[in-house]
């Protein structure tokens, strides 16, 4: 896992927290933490899913 992967995950966490603040004007610290974790993990899961669907990372015969 490279630096860009970690940056993407952190960006996902920030976006999730900012999205939460748009919905709830005064979220608790636990709610913000849950959103950050969900954004961090969700970004990684989404990237893995996209790579699996597009076939990246698989060895192609040729």
CHARMM-style PDB file with segment names, atoms N, HN, CA, C and O in Angstrom:
ATOM      1  N   UNK     1       0.848  -1.168   0.000  1.00  0.00      PROA
ATOM      2  CA  UNK     1       0.000   0.000   0.000  1.00  0.00      PROA
ATOM      3  C   UNK     1       0.893   1.229   0.000  1.00  0.00      PROA
ATOM      4  O   UNK     1       1.795   1.353   0.828  1.00  0.00      PROA
ATOM      5  N   UNK     2       0.641   2.120  -0.915  1.00  0.00      PROA
ATOM      6  HN  UNK     2      -0.092   2.019  -1.588  1.00  0.00      PROA
ATOM      7  CA  UNK     2       1.476   3.298  -1.057  1.00  0.00      PROA
ATOM      8  C   UNK     2       0.912   4.509  -0.345  1.00  0.00      PROA
ATOM      9  O   UNK     2      -0.158   4.471   0.263  1.00  0.00      PROA
ATOM     10  N   UNK     3       1.658   5.559  -0.443  1.00  0.00      PROA
ATOM     11  HN  UNK     3       2.527   5.590  -0.937  1.00  0.00      PROA
ATOM     12  CA  UNK     3       1.264   6.813   0.192  1.00  0.00      PROA
ATOM     13  C   UNK     3      -0.039   7.343  -0.398  1.00  0.00      PROA
ATOM     14  O   UNK     3      -0.882   7.870   0.327  1.00  0.00      PROA
ATOM     15  N   UNK     4      -0.203   7.205  -1.707  1.00  0.00      PROA
ATOM     16  HN  UNK     4       0.482   6.777  -2.297  1.00  0.00      PROA
ATOM     17  CA  UNK     4      -1.436   7.706  -2.337  1.00  0.00      PROA
ATOM     18  C   UNK     4      -2.671   6.977  -1.837  1.00  0.00      PROA
ATOM     19  O   UNK     4      -3.738   7.579  -1.718  1.00  0.00      PROA
ATOM     20  N   UNK     5      -2.542   5.688  -1.543  1.00  0.00      PROA
ATOM     21  HN  UNK     5      -1.675   5.199  -1.640  1.00  0.00      PROA
ATOM     22  CA  UNK     5      -3.674   4.945  -0.993  1.00  0.00      PROA
ATOM     23  C   UNK     5      -4.083   5.513   0.357  1.00  0.00      PROA
ATOM     24  O   UNK     5      -5.272   5.654   0.647  1.00  0.00      PROA
ATOM     25  N   UNK     6      -3.099   5.837   1.176  1.00  0.00      PROA
ATOM     26  HN  UNK     6      -2.134   5.722   0.941  1.00  0.00      PROA
ATOM     27  CA  UNK     6      -3.398   6.392   2.496  1.00  0.00      PROA
ATOM     28  C   UNK     6      -3.999   7.787   2.373  1.00  0.00      PROA
ATOM     29  O   UNK     6      -4.906   8.141   3.127  1.00  0.00      PROA
ATOM     30  N   UNK     7      -3.506   8.572   1.440  1.00  0.00      PROA
ATOM     31  HN  UNK     7      -2.769   8.284   0.828  1.00  0.00      PROA
ATOM     32  CA  UNK     7      -4.045   9.922   1.231  1.00  0.00      PROA
ATOM     33  C   UNK     7      -5.498   9.836   0.781  1.00  0.00      PROA
ATOM     34  O   UNK     7      -6.336  10.617   1.231  1.00  0.00      PROA
ATOM     35  N   UNK     8      -5.800   8.885  -0.109  1.00  0.00      PROA
ATOM     36  HN  UNK     8      -5.118   8.250  -0.474  1.00  0.00      PROA
ATOM     37  CA  UNK     8      -7.175   8.712  -0.572  1.00  0.00      PROA
ATOM     38  C   UNK     8      -8.092   8.330   0.584  1.00  0.00      PROA
ATOM     39  O   UNK     8      -9.214   8.827   0.674  1.00  0.00      PROA
ATOM     40  N   UNK     9      -7.626   7.455   1.467  1.00  0.00      PROA
ATOM     41  HN  UNK     9      -6.714   7.052   1.394  1.00  0.00      PROA
ATOM     42  CA  UNK     9      -8.442   7.040   2.603  1.00  0.00      PROA
ATOM     43  C   UNK     9      -8.678   8.196   3.569  1.00  0.00      PROA
ATOM     44  O   UNK     9      -9.786   8.362   4.079  1.00  0.00      PROA
ATOM     45  N   UNK    10      -7.643   8.995   3.822  1.00  0.00      PROA
ATOM     46  HN  UNK    10      -6.743   8.860   3.408  1.00  0.00      PROA
ATOM     47  CA  UNK    10      -7.801  10.149   4.711  1.00  0.00      PROA
ATOM     48  C   UNK    10      -8.772  11.153   4.085  1.00  0.00      PROA
ATOM     49  O   UNK    10      -9.603  11.734   4.783  1.00  0.00      PROA
ATOM     50  N   UNK    11      -8.666  11.352   2.785  1.00  0.00      PROA
ATOM     51  HN  UNK    11      -7.991  10.879   2.218  1.00  0.00      PROA
ATOM     52  CA  UNK    11      -9.598  12.252   2.106  1.00  0.00      PROA
ATOM     53  C   UNK    11     -11.030  11.738   2.227  1.00  0.00      PROA
ATOM     54  O   UNK    11     -11.958  12.527   2.401  1.00  0.00      PROA
ATOM     55  N   UNK    12     -11.215  10.435   2.137  1.00  0.00      PROA
ATOM     56  HN  UNK    12     -10.462   9.793   1.996  1.00  0.00      PROA
ATOM     57  CA  UNK    12     -12.543   9.846   2.310  1.00  0.00      PROA
ATOM     58  C   UNK    12     -13.088  10.091   3.702  1.00  0.00      PROA
ATOM     59  O   UNK    12     -14.281  10.345   3.868  1.00  0.00      PROA
ATOM     60  N   UNK    13     -12.220  10.016   4.709  1.00  0.00      PROA
ATOM     61  HN  UNK    13     -11.251   9.809   4.574  1.00  0.00      PROA
ATOM     62  CA  UNK    13     -12.644  10.274   6.082  1.00  0.00      PROA
ATOM     63  C   UNK    13     -13.053  11.732   6.255  1.00  0.00      PROA
ATOM     64  O   UNK    13     -14.059  12.024   6.903  1.00  0.00      PROA
ATOM     65  N   UNK    14     -12.285  12.640   5.683  1.00  0.00      PROA
ATOM     66  HN  UNK    14     -11.468  12.403   5.157  1.00  0.00      PROA
ATOM     67  CA  UNK    14     -12.600  14.068   5.794  1.00  0.00      PROA
ATOM     68  C   UNK    14     -13.920  14.377   5.103  1.00  0.00      PROA
ATOM     69  O   UNK    14     -14.745  15.115   5.642  1.00  0.00      PROA
ATOM     70  N   UNK    15     -14.124  13.822   3.925  1.00  0.00      PROA
ATOM     71  HN  UNK    15     -13.454  13.223   3.488  1.00  0.00      PROA
ATOM     72  CA  UNK    15     -15.367  14.056   3.192  1.00  0.00      PROA
ATOM     73  C   UNK    15     -16.559  13.510   3.968  1.00  0.00      PROA
ATOM     74  O   UNK    15     -17.614  14.144   3.995  1.00  0.00      PROA
ATOM     75  N   UNK    16     -16.414  12.354   4.594  1.00  0.00      PROA
ATOM     76  HN  UNK    16     -15.558  11.839   4.572  1.00  0.00      PROA
ATOM     77  CA  UNK    16     -17.510  11.774   5.365  1.00  0.00      PROA
ATOM     78  C   UNK    16     -17.873  12.654   6.561  1.00  0.00      PROA
ATOM     79  O   UNK    16     -19.053  12.844   6.854  1.00  0.00      PROA
ATOM     80  N   UNK    17     -16.880  13.184   7.242  1.00  0.00      PROA
ATOM     81  HN  UNK    17     -15.921  13.030   7.004  1.00  0.00      PROA
ATOM     82  CA  UNK    17     -17.147  14.050   8.395  1.00  0.00      PROA
ATOM     83  C   UNK    17     -17.798  15.355   7.930  1.00  0.00      PROA
ATOM     84  O   UNK    17     -18.738  15.837   8.561  1.00  0.00      PROA
ATOM     85  N   UNK    18     -17.309  15.921   6.843  1.00  0.00      PROA
ATOM     86  HN  UNK    18     -16.545  15.529   6.330  1.00  0.00      PROA
ATOM     87  CA  UNK    18     -17.911  17.162   6.339  1.00  0.00      PROA
ATOM     88  C   UNK    18     -19.351  16.922   5.877  1.00  0.00      PROA
ATOM     89  O   UNK    18     -20.218  17.772   6.078  1.00  0.00      PROA
ATOM     90  N   UNK    19     -19.599  15.787   5.269  1.00  0.00      PROA
ATOM     91  HN  UNK    19     -18.894  15.097   5.105  1.00  0.00      PROA
ATOM     92  CA  UNK    19     -20.963  15.441   4.873  1.00  0.00      PROA
ATOM     93  C   UNK    19     -21.878  15.297   6.081  1.00  0.00      PROA
ATOM     94  O   UNK    19     -23.035  15.715   6.044  1.00  0.00      PROA
ATOM     95  N   UNK    20     -21.356  14.707   7.148  1.00  0.00      PROA
ATOM     96  HN  UNK    20     -20.415  14.368   7.177  1.00  0.00      PROA
ATOM     97  CA  UNK    20     -22.125  14.584   8.386  1.00  0.00      PROA
ATOM     98  C   UNK    20     -22.475  15.955   8.939  1.00  0.00      PROA
ATOM     99  O   UNK    20     -23.596  16.174   9.398  1.00  0.00      PROA
ATOM    100  N   UNK    21     -21.527  16.874   8.896  1.00  0.00      PROA
ATOM    101  HN  UNK    21     -20.616  16.696   8.523  1.00  0.00      PROA
ATOM    102  CA  UNK    21     -21.775  18.223   9.422  1.00  0.00      PROA
ATOM    103  C   UNK    21     -22.818  18.971   8.604  1.00  0.00      PROA
ATOM    104  O   UNK    21     -23.491  19.858   9.130  1.00  0.00      PROA
ATOM    105  N   UNK    22     -22.965  18.628   7.326  1.00  0.00      PROA
ATOM    106  HN  UNK    22     -22.418  17.907   6.899  1.00  0.00      PROA
ATOM    107  CA  UNK    22     -24.014  19.237   6.505  1.00  0.00      PROA
ATOM    108  C   UNK    22     -25.395  18.741   6.931  1.00  0.00      PROA
ATOM    109  O   UNK    22     -26.380  19.475   6.857  1.00  0.00      PROA
ATOM    110  N   UNK    23     -25.452  17.494   7.374  1.00  0.00      PROA
ATOM    111  HN  UNK    23     -24.652  16.898   7.434  1.00  0.00      PROA
ATOM    112  CA  UNK    23     -26.725  16.901   7.771  1.00  0.00      PROA
ATOM    113  C   UNK    23     -27.072  17.263   9.213  1.00  0.00      PROA
ATOM    114  O   UNK    23     -28.216  17.606   9.515  1.00  0.00      PROA
ATOM    115  N   UNK    24     -26.089  17.187  10.094  1.00  0.00      PROA
ATOM    116  HN  UNK    24     -25.160  16.908   9.849  1.00  0.00      PROA
ATOM    117  CA  UNK    24     -26.282  17.461  11.515  1.00  0.00      PROA
ATOM    118  C   UNK    24     -25.373  18.622  11.896  1.00  0.00      PROA
ATOM    119  O   UNK    24     -24.150  18.494  11.856  1.00  0.00      PROA
ATOM    120  N   UNK    25     -25.958  19.741  12.261  1.00  0.00      PROA
ATOM    121  HN  UNK    25     -26.952  19.846  12.294  1.00  0.00      PROA
ATOM    122  CA  UNK    25     -25.153  20.944  12.517  1.00  0.00      PROA
ATOM    123  C   UNK    25     -24.286  20.837  13.770  1.00  0.00      PROA
ATOM    124  O   UNK    25     -23.293  21.555  13.888  1.00  0.00      PROA
ATOM    125  N   UNK    26     -24.638  19.958  14.704  1.00  0.00      PROA
ATOM    126  HN  UNK    26     -25.445  19.375  14.608  1.00  0.00      PROA
ATOM    127  CA  UNK    26     -23.864  19.818  15.938  1.00  0.00      PROA
ATOM    128  C   UNK    26     -23.695  18.335  16.303  1.00  0.00      PROA
ATOM    129  O   UNK    26     -24.273  17.870  17.285  1.00  0.00      PROA
ATOM    130  N   UNK    27     -22.908  17.598  15.519  1.00  0.00      PROA
ATOM    131  HN  UNK    27     -22.438  17.975  14.721  1.00  0.00      PROA
ATOM    132  CA  UNK    27     -22.741  16.170  15.817  1.00  0.00      PROA
ATOM    133  C   UNK    27     -21.828  15.952  17.026  1.00  0.00      PROA
ATOM    134  O   UNK    27     -20.947  16.764  17.308  1.00  0.00      PROA
ATOM    135  N   UNK    28     -22.049  14.863  17.720  1.00  0.00      PROA
ATOM    136  HN  UNK    28     -22.764  14.203  17.491  1.00  0.00      PROA
ATOM    137  CA  UNK    28     -21.182  14.538  18.856  1.00  0.00      PROA
ATOM    138  C   UNK    28     -19.839  14.028  18.339  1.00  0.00      PROA
ATOM    139  O   UNK    28     -19.704  13.675  17.168  1.00  0.00      PROA
ATOM    140  N   UNK    29     -18.866  13.997  19.214  1.00  0.00      PROA
ATOM    141  HN  UNK    29     -18.975  14.284  20.165  1.00  0.00      PROA
ATOM    142  CA  UNK    29     -17.530  13.544  18.826  1.00  0.00      PROA
ATOM    143  C   UNK    29     -17.553  12.067  18.425  1.00  0.00      PROA
ATOM    144  O   UNK    29     -16.792  11.652  17.551  1.00  0.00      PROA
ATOM    145  N   UNK    30     -18.413  11.282  19.050  1.00  0.00      PROA
ATOM    146  HN  UNK    30     -19.031  11.619  19.759  1.00  0.00      PROA
ATOM    147  CA  UNK    30     -18.511   9.864  18.685  1.00  0.00      PROA
ATOM    148  C   UNK    30     -19.114   9.685  17.294  1.00  0.00      PROA
ATOM    149  O   UNK    30     -18.712   8.799  16.540  1.00  0.00      PROA
ATOM    150  N   UNK    31     -20.079  10.533  16.968  1.00  0.00      PROA
ATOM    151  HN  UNK    31     -20.406  11.253  17.581  1.00  0.00      PROA
ATOM    152  CA  UNK    31     -20.681  10.468  15.641  1.00  0.00      PROA
ATOM    153  C   UNK    31     -19.669  10.872  14.577  1.00  0.00      PROA
ATOM    154  O   UNK    31     -19.605  10.262  13.510  1.00  0.00      PROA
ATOM    155  N   UNK    32     -18.877  11.903  14.870  1.00  0.00      PROA
ATOM    156  HN  UNK    32     -18.929  12.399  15.736  1.00  0.00      PROA
ATOM    157  CA  UNK    32     -17.835  12.320  13.932  1.00  0.00      PROA
ATOM    158  C   UNK    32     -16.791  11.224  13.760  1.00  0.00      PROA
ATOM    159  O   UNK    32     -16.321  10.975  12.650  1.00  0.00      PROA
ATOM    160  N   UNK    33     -16.433  10.575  14.859  1.00  0.00      PROA
ATOM    161  HN  UNK    33     -16.816  10.778  15.760  1.00  0.00      PROA
ATOM    162  CA  UNK    33     -15.450   9.494  14.779  1.00  0.00      PROA
ATOM    163  C   UNK    33     -15.984   8.329  13.948  1.00  0.00      PROA
ATOM    164  O   UNK    33     -15.253   7.744  13.149  1.00  0.00      PROA
ATOM    165  N   UNK    34     -17.252   7.998  14.139  1.00  0.00      PROA
ATOM    166  HN  UNK    34     -17.846   8.473  14.788  1.00  0.00      PROA
ATOM    167  CA  UNK    34     -17.852   6.911  13.358  1.00  0.00      PROA
ATOM    168  C   UNK    34     -17.879   7.252  11.874  1.00  0.00      PROA
ATOM    169  O   UNK    34     -17.625   6.392  11.030  1.00  0.00      PROA
ATOM    170  N   UNK    35     -18.188   8.508  11.554  1.00  0.00      PROA
ATOM    171  HN  UNK    35     -18.395   9.207  12.240  1.00  0.00      PROA
ATOM    172  CA  UNK    35     -18.194   8.929  10.148  1.00  0.00      PROA
ATOM    173  C   UNK    35     -16.794   8.870   9.559  1.00  0.00      PROA
ATOM    174  O   UNK    35     -16.616   8.464   8.411  1.00  0.00      PROA
ATOM    175  N   UNK    36     -15.792   9.277  10.347  1.00  0.00      PROA
ATOM    176  HN  UNK    36     -15.936   9.607  11.280  1.00  0.00      PROA
ATOM    177  CA  UNK    36     -14.408   9.247   9.865  1.00  0.00      PROA
ATOM    178  C   UNK    36     -13.957   7.816   9.588  1.00  0.00      PROA
ATOM    179  O   UNK    36     -13.333   7.547   8.562  1.00  0.00      PROA
ATOM    180  N   UNK    37     -14.268   6.908  10.493  1.00  0.00      PROA
ATOM    181  HN  UNK    37     -14.774   7.127  11.327  1.00  0.00      PROA
ATOM    182  CA  UNK    37     -13.888   5.505  10.292  1.00  0.00      PROA
ATOM    183  C   UNK    37     -14.608   4.922   9.086  1.00  0.00      PROA
ATOM    184  O   UNK    37     -14.010   4.204   8.284  1.00  0.00      PROA
ATOM    185  N   UNK    38     -15.891   5.235   8.961  1.00  0.00      PROA
ATOM    186  HN  UNK    38     -16.376   5.819   9.612  1.00  0.00      PROA
ATOM    187  CA  UNK    38     -16.660   4.727   7.818  1.00  0.00      PROA
ATOM    188  C   UNK    38     -16.104   5.275   6.500  1.00  0.00      PROA
ATOM    189  O   UNK    38     -16.014   4.544   5.514  1.00  0.00      PROA
ATOM    190  N   UNK    39     -15.741   6.532   6.483  1.00  0.00      PROA
ATOM    191  HN  UNK    39     -15.815   7.125   7.284  1.00  0.00      PROA
ATOM    192  CA  UNK    39     -15.170   7.115   5.275  1.00  0.00      PROA
ATOM    193  C   UNK    39     -13.819   6.527   4.939  1.00  0.00      PROA
ATOM    194  O   UNK    39     -13.521   6.277   3.771  1.00  0.00      PROA
ATOM    195  N   UNK    40     -12.993   6.303   5.958  1.00  0.00      PROA
ATOM    196  HN  UNK    40     -13.235   6.506   6.906  1.00  0.00      PROA
ATOM    197  CA  UNK    40     -11.661   5.739   5.771  1.00  0.00      PROA
ATOM    198  C   UNK    40     -11.749   4.323   5.222  1.00  0.00      PROA
ATOM    199  O   UNK    40     -11.096   3.990   4.233  1.00  0.00      PROA
ATOM    200  N   UNK    41     -12.559   3.493   5.867  1.00  0.00      PROA
ATOM    201  HN  UNK    41     -13.089   3.764   6.670  1.00  0.00      PROA
ATOM    202  CA  UNK    41     -12.690   2.098   5.442  1.00  0.00      PROA
ATOM    203  C   UNK    41     -13.478   1.984   4.142  1.00  0.00      PROA
ATOM    204  O   UNK    41     -13.171   1.141   3.299  1.00  0.00      PROA
ATOM    205  N   UNK    42     -14.490   2.829   3.979  1.00  0.00      PROA
ATOM    206  HN  UNK    42     -14.740   3.513   4.664  1.00  0.00      PROA
ATOM    207  CA  UNK    42     -15.315   2.771   2.783  1.00  0.00      PROA
ATOM    208  C   UNK    42     -14.548   3.117   1.519  1.00  0.00      PROA
ATOM    209  O   UNK    42     -14.791   2.536   0.461  1.00  0.00      PROA
ATOM    210  N   UNK    43     -13.627   4.058   1.625  1.00  0.00      PROA
ATOM    211  HN  UNK    43     -13.429   4.530   2.484  1.00  0.00      PROA
ATOM    212  CA  UNK    43     -12.819   4.423   0.467  1.00  0.00      PROA
ATOM    213  C   UNK    43     -11.964   3.245   0.015  1.00  0.00      PROA
ATOM    214  O   UNK    43     -11.854   2.974  -1.181  1.00  0.00      PROA
ATOM    215  N   UNK    44     -11.365   2.550   0.967  1.00  0.00      PROA
ATOM    216  HN  UNK    44     -11.454   2.770   1.939  1.00  0.00      PROA
ATOM    217  CA  UNK    44     -10.557   1.383   0.621  1.00  0.00      PROA
ATOM    218  C   UNK    44     -11.389   0.274   0.004  1.00  0.00      PROA
ATOM    219  O   UNK    44     -10.975  -0.360  -0.966  1.00  0.00      PROA
ATOM    220  N   UNK    45     -12.569   0.044   0.573  1.00  0.00      PROA
ATOM    221  HN  UNK    45     -12.905   0.559   1.362  1.00  0.00      PROA
ATOM    222  CA  UNK    45     -13.438  -1.007   0.054  1.00  0.00      PROA
ATOM    223  C   UNK    45     -13.936  -0.665  -1.339  1.00  0.00      PROA
ATOM    224  O   UNK    45     -14.016  -1.536  -2.205  1.00  0.00      PROA
ATOM    225  N   UNK    46     -14.271   0.604  -1.559  1.00  0.00      PROA
ATOM    226  HN  UNK    46     -14.206   1.312  -0.856  1.00  0.00      PROA
ATOM    227  CA  UNK    46     -14.739   1.026  -2.876  1.00  0.00      PROA
ATOM    228  C   UNK    46     -13.638   0.902  -3.921  1.00  0.00      PROA
ATOM    229  O   UNK    46     -13.892   0.478  -5.048  1.00  0.00      PROA
ATOM    230  N   UNK    47     -12.419   1.270  -3.551  1.00  0.00      PROA
ATOM    231  HN  UNK    47     -12.212   1.615  -2.635  1.00  0.00      PROA
ATOM    232  CA  UNK    47     -11.302   1.159  -4.486  1.00  0.00      PROA
ATOM    233  C   UNK    47     -11.036  -0.312  -4.834  1.00  0.00      PROA
ATOM    234  O   UNK    47     -10.795  -0.635  -5.997  1.00  0.00      PROA
ATOM    235  N   UNK    48     -11.076  -1.196  -3.845  1.00  0.00      PROA
ATOM    236  HN  UNK    48     -11.272  -0.933  -2.900  1.00  0.00      PROA
ATOM    237  CA  UNK    48     -10.893  -2.624  -4.103  1.00  0.00      PROA
ATOM    238  C   UNK    48     -11.979  -3.160  -5.035  1.00  0.00      PROA
ATOM    239  O   UNK    48     -11.699  -3.952  -5.934  1.00  0.00      PROA
ATOM    240  N   UNK    49     -13.219  -2.721  -4.813  1.00  0.00      PROA
ATOM    241  HN  UNK    49     -13.446  -2.077  -4.082  1.00  0.00      PROA
ATOM    242  CA  UNK    49     -14.329  -3.160  -5.652  1.00  0.00      PROA
ATOM    243  C   UNK    49     -14.142  -2.700  -7.089  1.00  0.00      PROA
ATOM    244  O   UNK    49     -14.342  -3.475  -8.024  1.00  0.00      PROA
ATOM    245  N   UNK    50     -13.761  -1.449  -7.267  1.00  0.00      PROA
ATOM    246  HN  UNK    50     -13.599  -0.819  -6.508  1.00  0.00      PROA
ATOM    247  CA  UNK    50     -13.564  -0.914  -8.623  1.00  0.00      PROA
ATOM    248  C   UNK    50     -12.422  -1.648  -9.324  1.00  0.00      PROA
ATOM    249  O   UNK    50     -12.533  -1.996 -10.499  1.00  0.00      PROA
ATOM    250  N   UNK    51     -11.323  -1.884  -8.598  1.00  0.00      PROA
ATOM    251  HN  UNK    51     -11.233  -1.601  -7.643  1.00  0.00      PROA
ATOM    252  CA  UNK    51     -10.202  -2.603  -9.202  1.00  0.00      PROA
ATOM    253  C   UNK    51     -10.602  -4.020  -9.592  1.00  0.00      PROA
ATOM    254  O   UNK    51     -10.152  -4.537 -10.615  1.00  0.00      PROA
ATOM    255  N   UNK    52     -11.447  -4.644  -8.780  1.00  0.00      PROA
ATOM    256  HN  UNK    52     -11.812  -4.224  -7.950  1.00  0.00      PROA
ATOM    257  CA  UNK    52     -11.897  -5.999  -9.082  1.00  0.00      PROA
ATOM    258  C   UNK    52     -12.787  -6.002 -10.322  1.00  0.00      PROA
ATOM    259  O   UNK    52     -12.666  -6.888 -11.167  1.00  0.00      PROA
ATOM    260  N   UNK    53     -13.675  -5.022 -10.436  1.00  0.00      PROA
ATOM    261  HN  UNK    53     -13.773  -4.302  -9.749  1.00  0.00      PROA
ATOM    262  CA  UNK    53     -14.586  -4.955 -11.574  1.00  0.00      PROA
ATOM    263  C   UNK    53     -13.861  -4.628 -12.875  1.00  0.00      PROA
ATOM    264  O   UNK    53     -14.224  -5.147 -13.930  1.00  0.00      PROA
ATOM    265  N   UNK    54     -12.844  -3.777 -12.814  1.00  0.00      PROA
ATOM    266  HN  UNK    54     -12.549  -3.355 -11.957  1.00  0.00      PROA
ATOM    267  CA  UNK    54     -12.138  -3.400 -14.033  1.00  0.00      PROA
ATOM    268  C   UNK    54     -11.042  -4.383 -14.388  1.00  0.00      PROA
ATOM    269  O   UNK    54     -10.488  -4.323 -15.486  1.00  0.00      PROA
ATOM    270  N   UNK    55     -10.717  -5.294 -13.468  1.00  0.00      PROA
ATOM    271  HN  UNK    55     -11.167  -5.343 -12.576  1.00  0.00      PROA
ATOM    272  CA  UNK    55      -9.705  -6.295 -13.758  1.00  0.00      PROA
ATOM    273  C   UNK    55      -8.299  -5.836 -13.486  1.00  0.00      PROA
ATOM    274  O   UNK    55      -7.351  -6.533 -13.848  1.00  0.00      PROA
ATOM    275  N   UNK    56      -8.120  -4.678 -12.855  1.00  0.00      PROA
ATOM    276  HN  UNK    56      -8.890  -4.111 -12.561  1.00  0.00      PROA
ATOM    277  CA  UNK    56      -6.769  -4.219 -12.543  1.00  0.00      PROA
ATOM    278  C   UNK    56      -6.191  -5.101 -11.441  1.00  0.00      PROA
ATOM    279  O   UNK    56      -6.911  -5.589 -10.570  1.00  0.00      PROA
ATOM    280  N   UNK    57      -4.916  -5.287 -11.498  1.00  0.00      PROA
ATOM    281  HN  UNK    57      -4.331  -4.891 -12.205  1.00  0.00      PROA
ATOM    282  CA  UNK    57      -4.250  -6.092 -10.484  1.00  0.00      PROA
ATOM    283  C   UNK    57      -4.189  -7.575 -10.842  1.00  0.00      PROA
ATOM    284  O   UNK    57      -3.415  -8.324 -10.245  1.00  0.00      PROA
ATOM    285  N   UNK    58      -4.990  -7.999 -11.800  1.00  0.00      PROA
ATOM    286  HN  UNK    58      -5.618  -7.391 -12.285  1.00  0.00      PROA
ATOM    287  CA  UNK    58      -4.957  -9.398 -12.222  1.00  0.00      PROA
ATOM    288  C   UNK    58      -3.859  -9.574 -13.261  1.00  0.00      PROA
ATOM    289  O   UNK    58      -3.579  -8.671 -14.049  1.00  0.00      PROA
ATOM    290  N   UNK    59      -3.259 -10.721 -13.251  1.00  0.00      PROA
ATOM    291  HN  UNK    59      -3.486 -11.455 -12.611  1.00  0.00      PROA
ATOM    292  CA  UNK    59      -2.246 -11.012 -14.254  1.00  0.00      PROA
ATOM    293  C   UNK    59      -2.949 -11.462 -15.529  1.00  0.00      PROA
ATOM    294  O   UNK    59      -3.771 -12.378 -15.516  1.00  0.00      PROA
ATOM    295  N   UNK    60      -2.611 -10.805 -16.618  1.00  0.00      PROA
ATOM    296  HN  UNK    60      -1.943 -10.061 -16.629  1.00  0.00      PROA
ATOM    297  CA  UNK    60      -3.222 -11.151 -17.899  1.00  0.00      PROA
ATOM    298  C   UNK    60      -2.228 -11.972 -18.708  1.00  0.00      PROA
ATOM    299  O   UNK    60      -1.032 -11.683 -18.746  1.00  0.00      PROA
ATOM    300  N   UNK    61      -2.757 -12.994 -19.348  1.00  0.00      PROA
ATOM    301  HN  UNK    61      -3.728 -13.228 -19.318  1.00  0.00      PROA
ATOM    302  CA  UNK    61      -1.897 -13.846 -20.172  1.00  0.00      PROA
ATOM    303  C   UNK    61      -1.649 -13.163 -21.511  1.00  0.00      PROA
ATOM    304  O   UNK    61      -2.531 -12.494 -22.049  1.00  0.00      PROA
ATOM    305  N   UNK    62      -0.450 -13.336 -22.039  1.00  0.00      PROA
ATOM    306  HN  UNK    62       0.266 -13.879 -21.601  1.00  0.00      PROA
ATOM    307  CA  UNK    62      -0.228 -12.712 -23.320  1.00  0.00      PROA
ATOM    308  C   UNK    62       1.102 -12.906 -23.843  1.00  0.00      PROA
ATOM    309  OT1 UNK    62       1.415 -12.422 -24.931  1.00  0.00      PROA
TER     310      UNK     62
END
